[in-house]
Amino acid sequence: MSGHSKFANIKHKKEKNDAAKGKIFTVIGREIAVAVKEGGPDPSNNSRLRDVIAKAKANNVPNDTIERGIKKASGDLGSVTYEQNVYEGYGPAGVAIIVETLTDNKNRTAANVRAAFSKGGGNVGAQGCVSYMFDQKGQIIIDKEECDMDPDELMMFALDSGAEDFSDEEDSYEVLTAPDDFSAVREAFEKEGIPMLDADVRMIPQNWVTLKSEEDKKKMQRILDLLDEDDDVQAVFHSWDEE
């Protein structure tokens, strides 16, 4: 199947991004809280919680931290309520950016997101201004060094499990699914013992933008760094081709 993602060299990118964020426990904790509130504390009856737990383990969150998060969320349902909000806008040279947030203070988050865009020479736009340029997909990344399976066998297993696409990248395999099929495909991989470096539902750009000037690259990185530092920001998707 045709490769079209920008997840070559996924390992060093993921390490760099996670190190820059330094907040993966906060991100996971909030996702656990929302998942428990929506579907209860039992992972066997809550597919969203199962997905968050798998994401937590992929990011080396300890089991006891995950369990504490679930207990806290299940006993804390009436207190802190996190609201999900999505912001869309543009960075330098028309790079499309989508910011997903979980917050207990919408005004604070909105101000911080707008400031991040502004300081990097970008601007927040109206809802829907860039999301049409992205496709929402379940995405599973498999490190080639960790997977002994033959690529063709892996591709057939992925497609038979319900995946839409399979790409053989430089140091990883990428599996794409429809959002509604993501949980079932991820669980099929887990059951088969196939190691997953990363697995999540995310917005994938249909086209990528190359920034030619160093100034634009610095501005774009400034936006991403400021968003990464904000605990209310859960995920950032953009169309900048960083390679």
N, C-alpha and C positions, 0 to 999 in steps of 0.2 A: 504494500500500500504506500501511497505517496507521503513523503515526509514534508511537513510544512510548519513545524513549530520552531520556536527559538530556544529549545531546551537542550541544545548541545552543550557539553560542559556543565551539565546540571549540578554536579557535585560542588564545584567551587562557587558557583552562583548561589546555591542554596546556603552553603556555609557562610558566604559573605553576607547574604541578606539576613540570615538568622543572627549573626554576630552583630550586625548593624542595628537590628531591632532590639535585641536583648530583652524581649518582652513576650517570648512565646508562651510562658506560663500564664500571663495575663490574658492573652488572646484565647488560649485553650480554655482557661477558666470561665471566661464569659460565654464561649460557645457551649460549654457543658451546661451552664446555668440556663441558657435559652432552650437547649435540647431537652433538659429535664423538665422544665416548665411546660414545654409543648407536648412531650410524650411520656413523662414519668421517668423514674430512676432506674428501671430495669432494662438493661441493654438488649435483652432477648426480645423485648416487646417494643423497642424503640430504635428503629434503623438509623435515625439521625444521630442518636447518642452513640451507637456502634461506630458510625463513621468518624465522629469526633474522637472517640477513644483510639481508633486506629491512627488518626492524624497525630494524636498526642504521643503515641508509642513511636511513630516514625520520627518525631522530633525529640525523642529521648526524654520525654516527661516520665518520671518514675511512677510505678503503679500505685504507690501509696498516695501520691499527689493527686492522681486521677480519682482514686476512691474518695479521698477527702473532699475533692471538688464536687463529686456526685452527692455525697452526704450533706455537704453544706447547701447545695442547691435544692435538694429535696426537703430540707428542714427550714429553708429560707425563702420559700415561694412567695410569701406575702411582703417581703421587705424590698430589696432593690429590684427594680424592673428595668431591664435593658431594652432600649428602643433601637430597632434596626433602621438605618438611614443610608441612602446611596447618594453620592455627589458625583457629578460629571463635569468635565471641563477640558481645557486645552493647556498644554505646556508649550514650550518654544517650538516654532516652525510647525505648529498645528498637530503636535503629538496628542493623541486622544488619551484621556485618563479617566478611570472609574475608581472611586474610593468607597469601600464598604465599611460602615462603622456600626458599633454597638455601644450605646452610651446611656448613662443615667442623667445626662444634662445636654439636651439637644442644642441649646444656644451656645454653650461652651464649644461643643464639637464643631458646629457650623463656623464659628469664628476662627477656630484653629485651622480648619481645612482651607478656608478662604485666605488666611494669612500665608499658609504654605504655598498655595498657588501663586499668590501675589509676589512673594519674596523670590520666586523662581521665574518671574516674568510671564506667568500663566494667568488664567482666569477661570473661575467656576461659571458654568453655563446652566441653562435650564435643564430640567429633568428630561432625559431622552436625547440630548444634543449629540452624544457620541455613542450611546449604547447600541445603536443600530449598526455600528461599525464592528461590533463584537458578536461572537457566538458563545452562548453559555454551554459549556461541555464539562462532563466528568473527565478528569485527566489522571492517569496513573503513570508514574515514572518508575522504571525498573533499571537499576544499575547493572550494566553488563557484567561487571566483575563479581557481582553477588548472585548472578543467575546462571545456572548450568544448563538450562533448557536450550535446545536447538531453536534458533530464531523462527524458522518456519512452523515448528510445533507450537511455539509460544504464540505466534500470530493466529494459528488455527484455534488454539485454546481460547484466546481473547475473543475472537469472532464468534465462536460457538457459545461463549458465555454471555454474549449480548453486546459486545463492543461494536462501535461503528467503524473505527479506523485503527490502524497499527502502523507506527513509523519506526524505522531503524535509524537512530541518530548516532552521533559520533561515539559517545560513551554510555548511551542509555537507549532504552526502548520506550516509546510513548504509546499509550493506549487511550483512545478517546471514546467516550460514551455519550448517549443522550443523558441529560440531567436525571431523568426518572429511572434510568437503568444503572446509574453509577453504583448505588449500594449493592445491588445484586452482583455486578461484575467484580467489585472490590472484594466482596465476601467469597466469591468463587476463587479468586487469586489467593486469598488468605487460607481458604480450606485446602488448596492445592499446595500450600507451602511456598508459594512464589514470593520472594522478598520484594517489597515495594519501598522505594526510596521516598516517594511522595504520592499522595492520593487525595484529591479534593475536587470540588466543583468550582470552576473558575470561568472568568470571561476571557476568551481568546480572540485577539484581533484578527480581522480578515486580511488586513494589509499592515505592513510594518513601515515605519518612518525612519530614515537614516538622517541623523543630525551631522552636518558637515563642519560647522564651526565649533571650535573648542568652547567658545562662550556659551553657545546653546547647550552643549553637553553639560557644562558646569551648572547652568540654570536648571536643567532638567534633573540633574542629580540632587540639586538643592531641594527641589520640590519633594523628591522621593525620600530624602533623608529626613526632612521635617515631618512628613507623614509617618515615616517609620518610627519616629520618636514619640508619636502621640499614642497613648494607651487606648484611646477610643477607636483608633483605626484598626480594623481587623484584616483588611486585604486591600491591595492596590493593584490594579490592572492597567497596563498602558501599551501603546503601540510603538514605543521606541525600540528600534533594533540596536541593542547595546554592543553587538559584535563588530 
